[in-house]
Amino acid sequence: MLNTFTPYPTLAPVADGNAVFRLLQRLWVGDPEATTPEEDPALPLSPIAETVRMLDAMACSGYQCYTVIDMLTQQYLYLSPNQAQLTGCPLEEVYAGGMCWLFNRIHPDDLAPLVEINEAKWGFYQSLPEAERPHFRANFDFRARNADGRYRRVQQQSLCLRHTPAGLPHIILAQLVDITHLKPSVLPEGHEKPALLLTIHTGGPDRLVLQCSPQGSMRRTQPLLSAREQQVLARLDLGLSSRAIAEELGTSAATVDTQRRQMLRKTGTIDTTALVSYARLLGWL
């Protein structure tokens, strides 16, 4: 059963990146005097940076990067050199601007949902027993403006490496991946805009999903995909056709096709190939 948690108080609607950033500072930092981090000699930052550099070396695509963030100061402690391929901006500019720099490039329609996502994400983290917190992994997506003025859809996976005594995030390791080719940032007229999704994993099957769409937000206490959809997805990952999947599962190819369309709608992905890639990114496969 999914852990219950008390969400942060609902925040007022916001109009721009600076306003969102100031609101989220309240969530991240809380009372500075009450959340001063304790020194943790078991978690020195230099080895963390070295680990991230190794991740960078293994990454083949220029459209993903890693970063280590100090959430109490909202500054980047480490940024992948190839972040320029993701953002189109010089490394020095991003370091100097910190997280406020990023929030001023987020699509206006995604600002309020990101407040909800942060409320849910860190409220859930604080509800976890200390032993479960190292397994915490959050995935969410948003649209960010590149230096060329176009928006890309970015998927962020974040781990909390160190928290304050009050359970607020202190040091975060995040992976940012361009998923515009999987989940477009701009859709043709008449197409339903995909929801921003937040999924939280804690090392087991439990999963929190927050769907933020233009029609409203919905919190789910169960996986986004049904058990049967997950069975179909696993077989799509093997390259099976709808007919072959239907034969294995004892159903019709038409039913499998319907389930495939439902998964595309739920995830906002453009086709089956994108769906499978997105599922791998989120750790569903």
CYANA upper distance limits for C-alpha pairs under 8 A (distance plus 0.5 A):
  1 MET  CA    206 ASP  CA      7.14
  2 LEU  CA    206 ASP  CA      5.90
  2 LEU  CA    207 ARG  CA      7.27
  2 LEU  CA    208 LEU  CA      7.81
  2 LEU  CA    221 THR  CA      6.91
  2 LEU  CA    222 GLN  CA      8.30
  3 ASN  CA    124 PHE  CA      8.22
  3 ASN  CA    127 SER  CA      7.94
  3 ASN  CA    128 LEU  CA      7.91
  4 THR  CA    124 PHE  CA      8.10
  4 THR  CA    127 SER  CA      7.77
  5 PHE  CA    123 GLY  CA      6.83
  5 PHE  CA    124 PHE  CA      6.02
  5 PHE  CA    127 SER  CA      5.97
  6 THR  CA    123 GLY  CA      6.73
  6 THR  CA    124 PHE  CA      8.06
  6 THR  CA    127 SER  CA      8.11
  7 PRO  CA    119 GLU  CA      6.55
  7 PRO  CA    120 ALA  CA      6.42
  7 PRO  CA    123 GLY  CA      5.64
  7 PRO  CA    124 PHE  CA      8.00
  8 TYR  CA     27 LEU  CA      8.27
  8 TYR  CA    119 GLU  CA      5.83
  8 TYR  CA    120 ALA  CA      7.90
  8 TYR  CA    123 GLY  CA      6.72
 11 LEU  CA     23 LEU  CA      8.16
 11 LEU  CA    115 VAL  CA      8.35
 13 PRO  CA    112 ALA  CA      7.10
 14 VAL  CA     19 ALA  CA      6.64
 14 VAL  CA     20 VAL  CA      6.58
 14 VAL  CA    111 LEU  CA      7.87
 14 VAL  CA    112 ALA  CA      6.78
 15 ALA  CA     19 ALA  CA      7.22
 15 ALA  CA     20 VAL  CA      8.12
 15 ALA  CA    108 PRO  CA      7.83
 15 ALA  CA    111 LEU  CA      8.34
 16 ASP  CA     20 VAL  CA      6.86
 16 ASP  CA    104 ASN  CA      7.90
 16 ASP  CA    108 PRO  CA      7.04
 16 ASP  CA    111 LEU  CA      7.75
 17 GLY  CA     21 PHE  CA      6.51
 17 GLY  CA    100 CYS  CA      8.11
 17 GLY  CA    103 PHE  CA      5.32
 17 GLY  CA    104 ASN  CA      5.01
 17 GLY  CA    105 ARG  CA      7.85
 17 GLY  CA    106 ILE  CA      7.48
 17 GLY  CA    108 PRO  CA      8.03
 17 GLY  CA    111 LEU  CA      7.31
 18 ASN  CA     22 ARG  CA      6.77
 18 ASN  CA    100 CYS  CA      7.35
 18 ASN  CA    103 PHE  CA      7.39
 18 ASN  CA    104 ASN  CA      6.93
 19 ALA  CA     23 LEU  CA      6.83
 20 VAL  CA     24 LEU  CA      6.61
 20 VAL  CA    103 PHE  CA      7.99
 20 VAL  CA    111 LEU  CA      7.07
 20 VAL  CA    112 ALA  CA      7.95
 20 VAL  CA    115 VAL  CA      7.61
 21 PHE  CA     25 GLN  CA      6.68
 21 PHE  CA     99 MET  CA      8.50
 21 PHE  CA    100 CYS  CA      6.68
 21 PHE  CA    103 PHE  CA      6.96
 22 ARG  CA     26 ARG  CA      7.49
 23 LEU  CA     27 LEU  CA      7.60
 23 LEU  CA    115 VAL  CA      8.49
 24 LEU  CA     28 TRP  CA      6.65
 24 LEU  CA    115 VAL  CA      7.28
 24 LEU  CA    118 ASN  CA      8.09
 25 GLN  CA     29 VAL  CA      6.21
 25 GLN  CA     30 GLY  CA      8.01
 26 ARG  CA     30 GLY  CA      5.57
 27 LEU  CA    118 ASN  CA      8.28
 27 LEU  CA    119 GLU  CA      7.83
 28 TRP  CA     71 MET  CA      6.85
 28 TRP  CA     72 LEU  CA      7.26
 28 TRP  CA    168 LEU  CA      6.72
 28 TRP  CA    169 PRO  CA      6.83
 29 VAL  CA     35 THR  CA      7.64
 29 VAL  CA     71 MET  CA      7.79
 29 VAL  CA     72 LEU  CA      6.00
 29 VAL  CA    168 LEU  CA      7.43
 29 VAL  CA    169 PRO  CA      8.41
 30 GLY  CA     34 ALA  CA      8.33
 30 GLY  CA     35 THR  CA      7.55
 30 GLY  CA    168 LEU  CA      8.32
 31 ASP  CA     35 THR  CA      6.64
 32 PRO  CA     36 THR  CA      6.60
 34 ALA  CA    166 ALA  CA      7.85
 35 THR  CA    164 THR  CA      6.04
 35 THR  CA    165 PRO  CA      6.66
 35 THR  CA    166 ALA  CA      6.33
 35 THR  CA    168 LEU  CA      7.95
 36 THR  CA    164 THR  CA      7.02
 36 THR  CA    165 PRO  CA      8.07
 37 PRO  CA    163 HIS  CA      7.69
 37 PRO  CA    164 THR  CA      5.20
 37 PRO  CA    165 PRO  CA      7.02
 37 PRO  CA    170 HIS  CA      7.92
 38 GLU  CA    164 THR  CA      7.40
 38 GLU  CA    165 PRO  CA      7.68
 40 ASP  CA     44 PRO  CA      7.92
 43 LEU  CA     48 ILE  CA      8.49
 43 LEU  CA    162 ARG  CA      8.31
 44 PRO  CA     48 ILE  CA      7.60
 45 LEU  CA     49 ALA  CA      6.81
 46 SER  CA     50 GLU  CA      6.82
 47 PRO  CA     51 THR  CA      6.60
 48 ILE  CA     52 VAL  CA      6.76
 49 ALA  CA     53 ARG  CA      6.70
 49 ALA  CA     68 VAL  CA      8.05
 49 ALA  CA     78 TYR  CA      7.09
 50 GLU  CA     54 MET  CA      6.89
 51 THR  CA     55 LEU  CA      6.92
 52 VAL  CA     56 ASP  CA      6.70
 52 VAL  CA     66 TYR  CA      7.14
 52 VAL  CA     67 THR  CA      8.09
 53 ARG  CA     57 ALA  CA      6.76
 53 ARG  CA     80 SER  CA      7.93
 54 MET  CA     58 MET  CA      6.91
 55 LEU  CA     59 ALA  CA      6.76
 55 LEU  CA     66 TYR  CA      8.29
 56 ASP  CA     65 CYS  CA      7.55
 56 ASP  CA     66 TYR  CA      7.54
 56 ASP  CA     80 SER  CA      7.18
 59 ALA  CA     64 GLN  CA      8.18
 62 GLY  CA     82 ASN  CA      6.41
 62 GLY  CA     83 GLN  CA      8.06
 62 GLY  CA     85 GLN  CA      6.22
 62 GLY  CA     86 LEU  CA      7.36
 63 TYR  CA     82 ASN  CA      8.33
 63 TYR  CA     83 GLN  CA      8.09
 63 TYR  CA     85 GLN  CA      6.58
 63 TYR  CA     86 LEU  CA      5.49
 63 TYR  CA    177 VAL  CA      6.53
 63 TYR  CA    178 ASP  CA      5.95
 64 GLN  CA     82 ASN  CA      8.19
 64 GLN  CA     83 GLN  CA      7.59
 64 GLN  CA     86 LEU  CA      7.02
 64 GLN  CA    175 GLN  CA      7.61
 64 GLN  CA    176 LEU  CA      5.86
 64 GLN  CA    177 VAL  CA      4.70
 64 GLN  CA    178 ASP  CA      6.65
 65 CYS  CA     79 LEU  CA      7.95
 65 CYS  CA     80 SER  CA      5.90
 65 CYS  CA     81 PRO  CA      8.46
 65 CYS  CA     82 ASN  CA      6.92
 65 CYS  CA     83 GLN  CA      6.00
 65 CYS  CA     86 LEU  CA      8.06
 65 CYS  CA    175 GLN  CA      6.35
 65 CYS  CA    176 LEU  CA      5.83
 65 CYS  CA    177 VAL  CA      7.18
 66 TYR  CA     78 TYR  CA      8.45
 66 TYR  CA     79 LEU  CA      6.62
 66 TYR  CA     80 SER  CA      5.91
 66 TYR  CA    173 LEU  CA      7.86
 66 TYR  CA    174 ALA  CA      6.23
 66 TYR  CA    175 GLN  CA      5.05
 66 TYR  CA    176 LEU  CA      6.76
 67 THR  CA     76 TYR  CA      7.40
 67 THR  CA     77 LEU  CA      7.91
 67 THR  CA     78 TYR  CA      5.75
 67 THR  CA     79 LEU  CA      5.06
 67 THR  CA     80 SER  CA      6.83
 67 THR  CA    173 LEU  CA      6.41
 67 THR  CA    174 ALA  CA      5.85
 67 THR  CA    175 GLN  CA      7.05
 68 VAL  CA     76 TYR  CA      6.48
 68 VAL  CA     77 LEU  CA      5.82
 68 VAL  CA     78 TYR  CA      5.48
 68 VAL  CA     79 LEU  CA      7.30
 68 VAL  CA    171 ILE  CA      7.42
 68 VAL  CA    172 ILE  CA      6.10
 68 VAL  CA    173 LEU  CA      5.14
 68 VAL  CA    174 ALA  CA      6.89
 69 ILE  CA     74 GLN  CA      7.26
 69 ILE  CA     75 GLN  CA      6.41
 69 ILE  CA     76 TYR  CA      5.08
 69 ILE  CA     77 LEU  CA      5.99
 69 ILE  CA     78 TYR  CA      7.62
 69 ILE  CA    170 HIS  CA      8.50
 69 ILE  CA    171 ILE  CA      6.18
 69 ILE  CA    172 ILE  CA      5.58
 69 ILE  CA    173 LEU  CA      7.02
 69 ILE  CA    174 ALA  CA      8.30
 70 ASP  CA     74 GLN  CA      6.01
 70 ASP  CA     75 GLN  CA      5.99
 70 ASP  CA     76 TYR  CA      6.81
 70 ASP  CA     77 LEU  CA      7.04
 70 ASP  CA    170 HIS  CA      6.22
 70 ASP  CA    171 ILE  CA      5.38
 70 ASP  CA    172 ILE  CA      7.10
 71 MET  CA     75 GLN  CA      7.49
 71 MET  CA    169 PRO  CA      6.74
 71 MET  CA    170 HIS  CA      5.48
 71 MET  CA    171 ILE  CA      6.64
 71 MET  CA    172 ILE  CA      7.60
 72 LEU  CA    169 PRO  CA      8.26
 72 LEU  CA    170 HIS  CA      6.37
 74 GLN  CA     98 GLY  CA      6.51
 74 GLN  CA     99 MET  CA      5.98
 74 GLN  CA    100 CYS  CA      8.10
 75 GLN  CA     95 TYR  CA      7.67
 75 GLN  CA     97 GLY  CA      8.35
 75 GLN  CA     98 GLY  CA      5.02
 75 GLN  CA     99 MET  CA      6.67
 76 TYR  CA     95 TYR  CA      6.48
 76 TYR  CA     98 GLY  CA      6.32
 76 TYR  CA     99 MET  CA      7.88
 79 LEU  CA     83 GLN  CA      7.54
 79 LEU  CA     91 LEU  CA      8.15
 79 LEU  CA     95 TYR  CA      8.26
 81 PRO  CA     91 LEU  CA      7.32
 82 ASN  CA     86 LEU  CA      7.69
 83 GLN  CA     87 THR  CA      6.64
 83 GLN  CA     88 GLY  CA      8.18
 83 GLN  CA     89 CYS  CA      8.41
 83 GLN  CA     91 LEU  CA      7.66
 84 ALA  CA     88 GLY  CA      5.13
 84 ALA  CA     89 CYS  CA      5.62
 84 ALA  CA     90 PRO  CA      6.34
 84 ALA  CA     91 LEU  CA      6.96
 85 GLN  CA     89 CYS  CA      8.44
 86 LEU  CA    146 ASN  CA      8.13
 86 LEU  CA    178 ASP  CA      7.46
 87 THR  CA    145 ARG  CA      8.13
 87 THR  CA    146 ASN  CA      5.48
 87 THR  CA    147 ALA  CA      6.77
 88 GLY  CA    146 ASN  CA      6.40
 88 GLY  CA    147 ALA  CA      5.44
 88 GLY  CA    148 ASP  CA      7.76
 89 CYS  CA     93 GLU  CA      7.35
 89 CYS  CA     94 VAL  CA      7.72
 89 CYS  CA    146 ASN  CA      8.32
 89 CYS  CA    147 ALA  CA      6.53
 90 PRO  CA     94 VAL  CA      7.27
 91 LEU  CA     95 TYR  CA      6.79
 92 GLU  CA     96 ALA  CA      6.60
 93 GLU  CA     97 GLY  CA      6.69
 94 VAL  CA     98 GLY  CA      6.56
 94 VAL  CA    101 TRP  CA      7.07
 94 VAL  CA    102 LEU  CA      8.39
 97 GLY  CA    101 TRP  CA      5.10
 97 GLY  CA    102 LEU  CA      8.34
 98 GLY  CA    102 LEU  CA      7.75
 99 MET  CA    103 PHE  CA      6.96
100 CYS  CA    104 ASN  CA      6.88
101 TRP  CA    105 ARG  CA      7.48
102 LEU  CA    106 ILE  CA      7.14
102 LEU  CA    144 ALA  CA      8.26
103 PHE  CA    111 LEU  CA      8.47
105 ARG  CA    144 ALA  CA      5.82
105 ARG  CA    145 ARG  CA      5.51
105 ARG  CA    146 ASN  CA      8.16
106 ILE  CA    110 ASP  CA      7.26
106 ILE  CA    111 LEU  CA      7.29
106 ILE  CA    142 PHE  CA      7.77
106 ILE  CA    143 ARG  CA      6.25
106 ILE  CA    144 ALA  CA      4.76
106 ILE  CA    145 ARG  CA      6.65
107 HIS  CA    111 LEU  CA      7.27
107 HIS  CA    142 PHE  CA      8.18
107 HIS  CA    143 ARG  CA      5.95
107 HIS  CA    144 ALA  CA      6.25
107 HIS  CA    145 ARG  CA      7.40
107 HIS  CA    151 TYR  CA      7.96
109 ASP  CA    113 PRO  CA      8.27
110 ASP  CA    114 LEU  CA      6.66
110 ASP  CA    142 PHE  CA      6.76
110 ASP  CA    143 ARG  CA      7.41
110 ASP  CA    196 LEU  CA      8.42
111 LEU  CA    115 VAL  CA      7.16
112 ALA  CA    116 GLU  CA      7.18
113 PRO  CA    117 ILE  CA      6.61
113 PRO  CA    196 LEU  CA      7.92
113 PRO  CA    212 CYS  CA      6.35
114 LEU  CA    118 ASN  CA      6.58
114 LEU  CA    142 PHE  CA      8.32
115 VAL  CA    119 GLU  CA      6.69
116 GLU  CA    120 ALA  CA      6.66
117 ILE  CA    121 LYS  CA      6.39
117 ILE  CA    140 PHE  CA      8.32
117 ILE  CA    198 LEU  CA      7.04
117 ILE  CA    210 LEU  CA      7.69
118 ASN  CA    122 TRP  CA      6.46
118 ASN  CA    123 GLY  CA      8.46
119 GLU  CA    123 GLY  CA      6.28
120 ALA  CA    124 PHE  CA      6.46
120 ALA  CA    210 LEU  CA      8.35
121 LYS  CA    125 TYR  CA      6.79
121 LYS  CA    138 ALA  CA      7.59
121 LYS  CA    198 LEU  CA      8.46
121 LYS  CA    200 ILE  CA      7.94
122 TRP  CA    126 GLN  CA      6.61
122 TRP  CA    168 LEU  CA      7.73
122 TRP  CA    169 PRO  CA      8.08
123 GLY  CA    127 SER  CA      6.93
124 PHE  CA    128 LEU  CA      7.16
125 TYR  CA    133 ARG  CA      7.35
125 TYR  CA    136 PHE  CA      7.76
125 TYR  CA    167 GLY  CA      8.11
126 GLN  CA    167 GLY  CA      5.81
126 GLN  CA    168 LEU  CA      7.51
128 LEU  CA    132 GLU  CA      6.58
128 LEU  CA    133 ARG  CA      6.61
129 PRO  CA    133 ARG  CA      7.12
130 GLU  CA    134 PRO  CA      8.37
132 GLU  CA    136 PHE  CA      7.43
132 GLU  CA    202 THR  CA      7.12
132 GLU  CA    203 GLY  CA      8.48
133 ARG  CA    160 CYS  CA      8.39
133 ARG  CA    202 THR  CA      7.91
134 PRO  CA    160 CYS  CA      7.84
134 PRO  CA    161 LEU  CA      7.93
135 HIS  CA    201 HIS  CA      7.87
135 HIS  CA    202 THR  CA      5.27
135 HIS  CA    203 GLY  CA      5.73
136 PHE  CA    159 LEU  CA      6.87
136 PHE  CA    160 CYS  CA      7.73
136 PHE  CA    200 ILE  CA      7.53
136 PHE  CA    201 HIS  CA      6.27
136 PHE  CA    202 THR  CA      5.01
136 PHE  CA    203 GLY  CA      7.58
137 ARG  CA    157 GLN  CA      7.35
137 ARG  CA    158 SER  CA      6.40
137 ARG  CA    159 LEU  CA      5.73
137 ARG  CA    160 CYS  CA      8.34
137 ARG  CA    200 ILE  CA      6.18
137 ARG  CA    201 HIS  CA      5.66
137 ARG  CA    202 THR  CA      6.88
138 ALA  CA    156 GLN  CA      8.45
138 ALA  CA    157 GLN  CA      6.02
138 ALA  CA    158 SER  CA      5.88
138 ALA  CA    159 LEU  CA      7.35
138 ALA  CA    198 LEU  CA      7.49
138 ALA  CA    199 THR  CA      6.28
138 ALA  CA    200 ILE  CA      5.00
138 ALA  CA    201 HIS  CA      6.96
139 ASN  CA    155 GLN  CA      7.50
139 ASN  CA    156 GLN  CA      6.13
139 ASN  CA    157 GLN  CA      4.94
139 ASN  CA    158 SER  CA      7.16
139 ASN  CA    197 LEU  CA      8.26
139 ASN  CA    198 LEU  CA      6.07
139 ASN  CA    199 THR  CA      5.72
139 ASN  CA    200 ILE  CA      6.93
139 ASN  CA    282 LEU  CA      7.30
140 PHE  CA    155 GLN  CA      6.28
140 PHE  CA    156 GLN  CA      6.01
140 PHE  CA    157 GLN  CA      7.23
140 PHE  CA    196 LEU  CA      7.44
140 PHE  CA    197 LEU  CA      5.91
140 PHE  CA    198 LEU  CA      4.93
140 PHE  CA    199 THR  CA      7.08
141 ASP  CA    153 ARG  CA      7.34
141 ASP  CA    154 VAL  CA      5.96
141 ASP  CA    155 GLN  CA      4.77
141 ASP  CA    156 GLN  CA      6.48
141 ASP  CA    196 LEU  CA      6.31
141 ASP  CA    197 LEU  CA      6.82
141 ASP  CA    198 LEU  CA      7.86
142 PHE  CA    153 ARG  CA      6.14
142 PHE  CA    154 VAL  CA      6.00
142 PHE  CA    155 GLN  CA      7.23
142 PHE  CA    196 LEU  CA      7.05
143 ARG  CA    151 TYR  CA      6.45
143 ARG  CA    152 ARG  CA      5.93
143 ARG  CA    153 ARG  CA      4.80
143 ARG  CA    154 VAL  CA      6.42
143 ARG  CA    185 SER  CA      6.98
144 ALA  CA    151 TYR  CA      5.77
144 ALA  CA    152 ARG  CA      6.01
144 ALA  CA    153 ARG  CA      6.90
144 ALA  CA    154 VAL  CA      7.44
145 ARG  CA    149 GLY  CA      6.26
145 ARG  CA    150 ARG  CA      6.01
145 ARG  CA    151 TYR  CA      4.77
145 ARG  CA    152 ARG  CA      6.84
146 ASN  CA    150 ARG  CA      6.00
146 ASN  CA    151 TYR  CA      6.39
146 ASN  CA    152 ARG  CA      7.35
151 TYR  CA    185 SER  CA      6.90
152 ARG  CA    178 ASP  CA      7.22
152 ARG  CA    179 ILE  CA      8.09
152 ARG  CA    180 THR  CA      6.09
152 ARG  CA    184 PRO  CA      8.34
152 ARG  CA    185 SER  CA      6.36
153 ARG  CA    178 ASP  CA      6.47
153 ARG  CA    179 ILE  CA      6.07
153 ARG  CA    180 THR  CA      5.31
153 ARG  CA    183 LYS  CA      7.57
153 ARG  CA    184 PRO  CA      7.22
153 ARG  CA    185 SER  CA      5.87
154 VAL  CA    176 LEU  CA      6.86
154 VAL  CA    177 VAL  CA      6.00
154 VAL  CA    178 ASP  CA      5.19
154 VAL  CA    179 ILE  CA      6.19
154 VAL  CA    180 THR  CA      7.63
155 GLN  CA    175 GLN  CA      8.50
155 GLN  CA    176 LEU  CA      6.17
155 GLN  CA    177 VAL  CA      5.66
155 GLN  CA    178 ASP  CA      6.92
155 GLN  CA    179 ILE  CA      6.90
156 GLN  CA    174 ALA  CA      7.00
156 GLN  CA    175 GLN  CA      6.07
156 GLN  CA    176 LEU  CA      5.13
156 GLN  CA    177 VAL  CA      7.04
157 GLN  CA    174 ALA  CA      6.01
157 GLN  CA    175 GLN  CA      5.73
157 GLN  CA    176 LEU  CA      7.23
158 SER  CA    172 ILE  CA      7.07
158 SER  CA    173 LEU  CA      6.13
158 SER  CA    174 ALA  CA      4.75
158 SER  CA    175 GLN  CA      6.98
159 LEU  CA    172 ILE  CA      6.22
159 LEU  CA    173 LEU  CA      5.75
159 LEU  CA    174 ALA  CA      6.90
160 CYS  CA    169 PRO  CA      6.88
160 CYS  CA    170 HIS  CA      7.91
160 CYS  CA    171 ILE  CA      6.64
160 CYS  CA    172 ILE  CA      5.18
160 CYS  CA    173 LEU  CA      6.96
161 LEU  CA    170 HIS  CA      8.12
161 LEU  CA    171 ILE  CA      5.88
161 LEU  CA    172 ILE  CA      6.08
161 LEU  CA    173 LEU  CA      7.22
162 ARG  CA    169 PRO  CA      7.15
162 ARG  CA    170 HIS  CA      5.89
162 ARG  CA    171 ILE  CA      5.47
162 ARG  CA    172 ILE  CA      7.66
163 HIS  CA    167 GLY  CA      6.03
163 HIS  CA    168 LEU  CA      5.93
163 HIS  CA    169 PRO  CA      5.04
163 HIS  CA    170 HIS  CA      5.13
163 HIS  CA    171 ILE  CA      7.21
164 THR  CA    168 LEU  CA      5.76
164 THR  CA    169 PRO  CA      6.89
164 THR  CA    170 HIS  CA      6.55
179 ILE  CA    183 LYS  CA      6.48
179 ILE  CA    184 PRO  CA      8.09
180 THR  CA    184 PRO  CA      5.18
180 THR  CA    185 SER  CA      6.52
181 HIS  CA    274 ALA  CA      8.02
182 LEU  CA    269 THR  CA      5.91
182 LEU  CA    270 ILE  CA      6.61
182 LEU  CA    271 ASP  CA      8.43
182 LEU  CA    274 ALA  CA      5.20
182 LEU  CA    275 LEU  CA      7.69
182 LEU  CA    277 SER  CA      8.05
182 LEU  CA    278 TYR  CA      7.29
183 LYS  CA    194 PRO  CA      8.35
183 LYS  CA    268 GLY  CA      6.24
183 LYS  CA    269 THR  CA      5.07
183 LYS  CA    270 ILE  CA      6.65
183 LYS  CA    274 ALA  CA      8.08
184 PRO  CA    269 THR  CA      7.99
184 PRO  CA    270 ILE  CA      7.94
187 LEU  CA    191 HIS  CA      6.70
187 LEU  CA    192 GLU  CA      8.41
187 LEU  CA    193 LYS  CA      7.48
193 LYS  CA    213 SER  CA      7.89
193 LYS  CA    214 PRO  CA      7.98
193 LYS  CA    268 GLY  CA      8.16
194 PRO  CA    213 SER  CA      7.29
194 PRO  CA    265 ARG  CA      8.08
194 PRO  CA    266 LYS  CA      8.32
194 PRO  CA    267 THR  CA      7.66
194 PRO  CA    268 GLY  CA      5.13
195 ALA  CA    211 GLN  CA      6.24
195 ALA  CA    212 CYS  CA      5.64
195 ALA  CA    213 SER  CA      4.79
195 ALA  CA    214 PRO  CA      8.02
195 ALA  CA    267 THR  CA      8.17
195 ALA  CA    268 GLY  CA      7.44
196 LEU  CA    210 LEU  CA      8.41
196 LEU  CA    211 GLN  CA      6.28
196 LEU  CA    212 CYS  CA      5.59
196 LEU  CA    213 SER  CA      6.96
197 LEU  CA    209 VAL  CA      7.17
197 LEU  CA    210 LEU  CA      6.17
197 LEU  CA    211 GLN  CA      5.42
197 LEU  CA    212 CYS  CA      7.08
197 LEU  CA    267 THR  CA      8.39
198 LEU  CA    208 LEU  CA      7.90
198 LEU  CA    209 VAL  CA      5.76
198 LEU  CA    210 LEU  CA      5.48
198 LEU  CA    211 GLN  CA      7.23
199 THR  CA    207 ARG  CA      6.81
199 THR  CA    208 LEU  CA      5.89
199 THR  CA    209 VAL  CA      5.18
199 THR  CA    210 LEU  CA      7.37
200 ILE  CA    207 ARG  CA      5.83
200 ILE  CA    208 LEU  CA      5.71
200 ILE  CA    209 VAL  CA      7.42
201 HIS  CA    205 PRO  CA      7.94
201 HIS  CA    206 ASP  CA      6.95
201 HIS  CA    207 ARG  CA      5.90
201 HIS  CA    208 LEU  CA      7.95
202 THR  CA    206 ASP  CA      7.38
202 THR  CA    207 ARG  CA      8.13
206 ASP  CA    222 GLN  CA      8.03
206 ASP  CA    223 PRO  CA      8.34
207 ARG  CA    221 THR  CA      7.58
207 ARG  CA    222 GLN  CA      6.82
207 ARG  CA    223 PRO  CA      6.40
208 LEU  CA    219 ARG  CA      8.07
208 LEU  CA    220 ARG  CA      6.73
208 LEU  CA    221 THR  CA      6.14
208 LEU  CA    222 GLN  CA      7.13
208 LEU  CA    223 PRO  CA      7.59
209 VAL  CA    219 ARG  CA      6.51
209 VAL  CA    220 ARG  CA      5.70
209 VAL  CA    221 THR  CA      7.39
209 VAL  CA    222 GLN  CA      7.79
209 VAL  CA    223 PRO  CA      7.32
209 VAL  CA    224 LEU  CA      7.10
210 LEU  CA    217 SER  CA      7.62
210 LEU  CA    218 MET  CA      6.36
210 LEU  CA    219 ARG  CA      5.08
210 LEU  CA    220 ARG  CA      6.73
211 GLN  CA    217 SER  CA      5.98
211 GLN  CA    218 MET  CA      5.73
211 GLN  CA    219 ARG  CA      6.92
211 GLN  CA    220 ARG  CA      8.49
212 CYS  CA    216 GLY  CA      6.61
212 CYS  CA    217 SER  CA      4.81
212 CYS  CA    218 MET  CA      7.12
213 SER  CA    217 SER  CA      6.42
220 ARG  CA    224 LEU  CA      8.04
224 LEU  CA    266 LYS  CA      7.92
225 LEU  CA    229 GLU  CA      6.21
225 LEU  CA    230 GLN  CA      6.63
225 LEU  CA    263 MET  CA      7.52
225 LEU  CA    266 LYS  CA      8.42
226 SER  CA    230 GLN  CA      6.69
227 ALA  CA    231 GLN  CA      6.89
228 ARG  CA    232 VAL  CA      6.82
229 GLU  CA    233 LEU  CA      6.52
229 GLU  CA    259 GLN  CA      6.69
229 GLU  CA    260 ARG  CA      8.14
229 GLU  CA    263 MET  CA      7.72
230 GLN  CA    234 ALA  CA      6.64
231 GLN  CA    235 ARG  CA      7.06
232 VAL  CA    236 LEU  CA      6.69
232 VAL  CA    245 ILE  CA      7.29
232 VAL  CA    256 VAL  CA      7.77
232 VAL  CA    259 GLN  CA      8.25
232 VAL  CA    260 ARG  CA      8.24
233 LEU  CA    237 ASP  CA      6.73
233 LEU  CA    276 VAL  CA      7.66
234 ALA  CA    238 LEU  CA      7.27
234 ALA  CA    285 LEU  CA      7.24
235 ARG  CA    239 GLY  CA      7.12
235 ARG  CA    240 LEU  CA      6.27
235 ARG  CA    245 ILE  CA      7.08
236 LEU  CA    240 LEU  CA      5.83
236 LEU  CA    241 SER  CA      7.63
236 LEU  CA    245 ILE  CA      8.49
236 LEU  CA    272 THR  CA      8.26
236 LEU  CA    276 VAL  CA      7.74
237 ASP  CA    276 VAL  CA      6.54
237 ASP  CA    285 LEU  CA      8.44
240 LEU  CA    244 ALA  CA      6.39
240 LEU  CA    245 ILE  CA      6.71
241 SER  CA    245 ILE  CA      6.64
242 SER  CA    246 ALA  CA      6.50
242 SER  CA    253 ALA  CA      5.72
242 SER  CA    254 ALA  CA      8.39
242 SER  CA    256 VAL  CA      6.26
242 SER  CA    257 ASP  CA      6.86
243 ARG  CA    247 GLU  CA      6.80
243 ARG  CA    252 SER  CA      7.82
243 ARG  CA    253 ALA  CA      5.33
243 ARG  CA    256 VAL  CA      8.46
244 ALA  CA    248 GLU  CA      6.89
245 ILE  CA    249 LEU  CA      6.65
245 ILE  CA    253 ALA  CA      8.03
245 ILE  CA    256 VAL  CA      7.81
246 ALA  CA    250 GLY  CA      6.16
246 ALA  CA    251 THR  CA      5.31
246 ALA  CA    252 SER  CA      5.66
246 ALA  CA    253 ALA  CA      5.71
246 ALA  CA    255 THR  CA      8.37
246 ALA  CA    256 VAL  CA      6.85
247 GLU  CA    251 THR  CA      7.01
247 GLU  CA    252 SER  CA      7.96
251 THR  CA    255 THR  CA      7.34
251 THR  CA    256 VAL  CA      8.10
252 SER  CA    256 VAL  CA      7.03
253 ALA  CA    257 ASP  CA      6.64
254 ALA  CA    258 THR  CA      6.77
255 THR  CA    259 GLN  CA      6.80
256 VAL  CA    260 ARG  CA      6.66
257 ASP  CA    261 ARG  CA      6.83
258 THR  CA    262 GLN  CA      6.73
259 GLN  CA    263 MET  CA      6.76
260 ARG  CA    264 LEU  CA      6.85
260 ARG  CA    272 THR  CA      8.00
261 ARG  CA    265 ARG  CA      6.73
262 GLN  CA    266 LYS  CA      6.63
263 MET  CA    267 THR  CA      6.59
263 MET  CA    275 LEU  CA      8.16
264 LEU  CA    268 GLY  CA      6.10
264 LEU  CA    269 THR  CA      5.71
264 LEU  CA    270 ILE  CA      7.17
264 LEU  CA    271 ASP  CA      7.20
264 LEU  CA    272 THR  CA      7.90
264 LEU  CA    275 LEU  CA      7.04
265 ARG  CA    269 THR  CA      7.60
267 THR  CA    275 LEU  CA      7.92
269 THR  CA    274 ALA  CA      6.34
269 THR  CA    275 LEU  CA      6.06
269 THR  CA    278 TYR  CA      8.18
270 ILE  CA    274 ALA  CA      6.62
270 ILE  CA    275 LEU  CA      7.80
271 ASP  CA    275 LEU  CA      6.64
272 THR  CA    276 VAL  CA      6.71
273 THR  CA    277 SER  CA      6.81
274 ALA  CA    278 TYR  CA      6.47
275 LEU  CA    279 ALA  CA      6.57
276 VAL  CA    280 ARG  CA      6.75
277 SER  CA    281 LEU  CA      6.79
278 TYR  CA    282 LEU  CA      6.84
279 ALA  CA    283 GLY  CA      6.71
279 ALA  CA    284 TRP  CA      5.59
279 ALA  CA    285 LEU  CA      6.61
280 ARG  CA    284 TRP  CA      6.27
280 ARG  CA    285 LEU  CA      5.64
